[in-house]
Structure formats: structure tokens, C-alpha cells
Amino acid sequence: MTDTTSYTATTSVAAPDLSGVIDLRSDTVTRPTPSMRRAMAEAVVGDDQYGDDPTVNELEAQAAELMGKEAAVFVPSGTMGNLASLLSRCDRGMEAVVGSECHILWYEMSGASALGGIPLMTVPNDRLGQLDLDRVEQAIRQPGATSPVTGLICVENTHNRCGGTVLSMDYLRQLRELSLRRGVPVHMDGARIFNAAAASHIGSKRGSSTLTSGPVVTFSRRYRPSVFSTLMPRAPSSCARLISSPWNWA
Ligand SMILES: Cc1ncc(COP(=O)(O)O)c(C=O)c1O
């Protein structure tokens, strides 16, 4: 029988007073300011399924404009954005090339495999968070009777487990060239894409112009409204596919 006694709140130990302490565990532990809370509480809302939520519509339009993309779709979290991107690009049994240190591989509950039947083919990340392009090329499957098809190459910018490193424009251009030559789109996990843009002194639009699929951008770093990401798929029709195909969310 389970002993539940240890779970009863019997102690009165006060939580430590952490006011004034800067919590450096992650940039995700920030909290919304009073004015952000007010903006959330007072936001004009509607039924997003009918396209009737003006706040979501505005967010998507702004995100698309910032990234220089045709359209954006609101998703509650970066994890969901990455997963939606994988699901929209890879059918069951198709493979995605990812870095050995990437967030998708380490921290996203194997969602791609569990929900999409998408195995992840890893290529080592170097200390700059890059994937060696020759190795990416080798990781892309040759068409054949017994090989899965490679549906997506994923990069991360800035790179979390590689110490917040930034992918250079030069590297991204070369990756784009490879992507177009081999016909495999590039998805960017841009949980911190604005940090990357600031560090490279380029606009996020220019950076994302190198991508052949959309980036996932999260707004929940530093400005913590708890959930808040957008995904830029190929075109508005892909947004519709993501939302409307229940299979994709099975
Ligand atoms: C690089 C990267 N991608 C994706 C995510 C997932 O974002 P979320 O916590 O909004 O699901 C994180 C979270 O910290 C991250 O660091």
C-alpha cells in the first residue's frame, strides 16, 4: 500500500526569500511585469478557429513581417512549434537530420518519434553549434528501395547546449545552398532567434531568409507570458494543414 503520510503538508518551513536574487538557471524563469499582465488580461479575444481572434491575428502578422515570411501560425510553445514543423515536413517513416546536442533531441520527449513516427538522424554539433555540412550531406539518404526519405534538416540558433552560440550568415547561406541542391528543407529552432540577430548585427528577416522552411520563434524568453511561440511554415496553406489535419496531432 502506498504511504501517503509523507505527502501531507506537516512542516511550516518558510520558502526562502529570493527577492533581489537574479535567477540564472535559465532565461525561461522570468515573470511578466504588471503592465504585461494587464495587456494579457485586457487583450481583445475571439474564436481563433474562425480566424476571429484579433490578438492572435495581429501576433501572426507581426511575426511573419519580422521574419519576412508569407504567414505565421501561433502555437503555445517552442516544443509544439518544433514538433509541428517536423510533422508538416515529414510523413511517418521519413527521417529528420538534427544536431547531436539540439533541444529537439534532448528535451522534447521524443515527440517527433512518438507522435510522428519520424526517426532523428544525428550529426555532431561542433562547439559553435554548427553541423559539419559534409556530414549533413552524408546523412541525407540516397533514394532507394530500403532507405527512409530525409524530410528535414534542423538547426538551432542560438544554440542552447553549445553555450548560446550563434550561427553565422555565411554558414546559413552554405546550408541553404545544400538544402536547395538536395531538396531537403531547413527548419530553425529559433527559440532565441532575436538574440542571434542582435549578436550578428543583422535583422531577423535577413537571417531567416536563408531558411528553406520556417523558423520557430518564441517570445517567452525574457518576456515571459508563460506560453507564446509562432511557427512560420511554407505558406498559409501549410498553416491550414497543420491546424486542420488531426492526424498531425494524433
Ligand atoms: C533551443 C530551445 N528550443 C525549444 C525550446 C522549447 O521551448 P518551450 O519551453 O516554449 O516549449 C527551448 C526551451 O527552453 C529551447 O531552449
The ligand as an SDF file (V2000), in Angstrom:
LIG
                    3D

 16 16  0  0  0  0  0  0  0  0999 V2000
   16.5350   25.9060  -28.0650 C   0  0  0  0  0  0  0  0  0  0  0  0
   15.1750   25.6650  -27.4970 C   0  0  0  0  0  0  0  0  0  0  0  0
   14.2080   25.2020  -28.3000 N   0  0  0  0  0  0  0  0  0  0  0  0
   12.9690   24.9630  -27.8670 C   0  0  0  0  0  0  0  0  0  0  0  0
   12.6360   25.1790  -26.5540 C   0  0  0  0  0  0  0  0  0  0  0  0
   11.2560   24.8300  -26.0920 C   0  0  0  0  0  0  0  0  0  0  0  0
   10.5010   25.9710  -25.8330 O   0  0  0  0  0  0  0  0  0  0  0  0
    9.2110   25.8620  -24.8610 P   0  0  0  0  0  0  0  0  0  0  0  0
    9.7370   25.8200  -23.4700 O   0  0  0  0  0  0  0  0  0  0  0  0
    8.4570   27.1260  -25.1830 O   0  0  0  0  0  0  0  0  0  0  0  0
    8.4720   24.6200  -25.2580 O   0  0  0  0  0  0  0  0  0  0  0  0
   13.6060   25.6550  -25.6610 C   0  0  0  0  0  0  0  0  0  0  0  0
   13.2660   25.8850  -24.2520 C   0  0  0  0  0  0  0  0  0  0  0  0
   13.9880   26.4360  -23.4800 O   0  0  0  0  0  0  0  0  0  0  0  0
   14.9150   25.8940  -26.1460 C   0  0  0  0  0  0  0  0  0  0  0  0
   15.8970   26.3110  -25.3440 O   0  0  0  0  0  0  0  0  0  0  0  0
  1  2  1  0
  2  3  1  0
  2 15  2  0
  3  4  2  0
  4  5  1  0
  5  6  1  0
  5 12  2  0
  6  7  1  0
  7  8  1  0
  8  9  2  0
  8 10  1  0
  8 11  1  0
 12 13  1  0
 12 15  1  0
 13 14  2  0
 15 16  1  0
M  END
$$$$
